[in-house]
Amino acid sequence: MGLDSKPLSTLRGKSSFKLEDFPVPNGREEMWRFTPLSRLRGLHDGTAPVAGNVVIHVDAAPEVSVETVGREDPRVGRAYTPTDRVSVQAFTSFEKATVITVPKEAVTSRATVINVRGEGGGAAYGHIVIAVEPLAEAVIVLDHQGSAVYADNVEFVVGDGATLKVVSLQDWADDAVHVSQHHAHLGRDATFKSFVVTMGGDLVRLSPSVSYTGRGGDADLSGLYFVDAGQHIEHRLLVDHTVPDCRSNVDYRGALQGDEAHAVWIGDVIIRVEATGTDTYELNRNLILTDGARADSVPNLEILTGEVAGAGHASASGRMDDEHIFYLQARGIPYDEARRLVIRGYFAQLIAKIEVEEIRDRVLAAVEAELAR
């Protein structure tokens, strides 16, 4: 398992299972230039003491099987090869992986919830594989809580004609550090819908990516984040269109408040020569609520064929629209309530996409708590 032999795009670097193939980052590299390396607590250079404790508990739907396996299991690493130093460090350091399987043609009766609970200490590493076999349908919730210095990789393998809906909550304690790769590997006519909510943690860097193996694959990636004073929240997305007639849609929205609140969003979409008929769009919006907050938003679209159904991107970062506030105040609504209504409306379209009611209510409550600060 060495360096990936596929031709490299300008947006996609090398991939490898070998730690020595990735030099320790110094912060000048493109993929690390926004990340404050000193706050990773050694996850990037191997100095983090492996003394942390992260407990994984799965509340599985009755149709789903759950296994704990070693790294020698052939399902581990089959769909994803690490693409950066922390990702390969996690792959070479985890002790046991959690494998969740949804059998062929099964339709799960309820969501499967994976609780990832940090209990403090030094660094910890993990690996999760979620395999949805052909024509099956499932909903998965990844719920991260507690205190941790944690790096992991999550593989989503979606079989031909299968549908997987994932909600990932980063609801960590204020001192937590989490660096994670989420990779979805889509079969022919497969559907993958991801919703990421990032609220907690001192530093969270989440990298969702998608690859396709057959025509008709459909990926919808949505995200919501609320960044408070001193927090660093980073989302780095990659959608690699390598086969014809596939679709992707990305919509991430964030709000920032407080001194040195920092959000980073990188959206990379590649349409390769053979990926004719691709239809893709990516959007990122950032609402800056106070002075001292900063949002970096970088959409990138690399098109290597002229035969596409559609391709575009947009990014916007700015203050709240004073006209919206004025409109509400003119109708007797106090300023603070008007402000909350505008921000609720900004997130409402996204939150409505969360199909698990209790999770949707929890996200709404978390947004309200942020607005009350």
Beta strands, then each sheet from edge to edge (+ up, - down):
strand 1: 54-59
strand 2: 65-69
strand 3: 97-102
strand 4: 112-132
strand 5: 137-158
strand 6: 163-170
strand 7: 177-186
strand 8: 191-198
strand 9: 203-212
strand 10: 218-227
strand 11: 232-241
strand 12: 247-256
strand 13: 262-271
strand 14: 279-288
strand 15: 294-303
strand 16: 310-318
sheet 1: 1+ 4- 3- 2+
sheet 2: 1+ 4- 5- 6- 8- 10- 12- 14- 16-
sheet 3: 1+ 4- 5- 7- 9- 11- 13- 15-
end
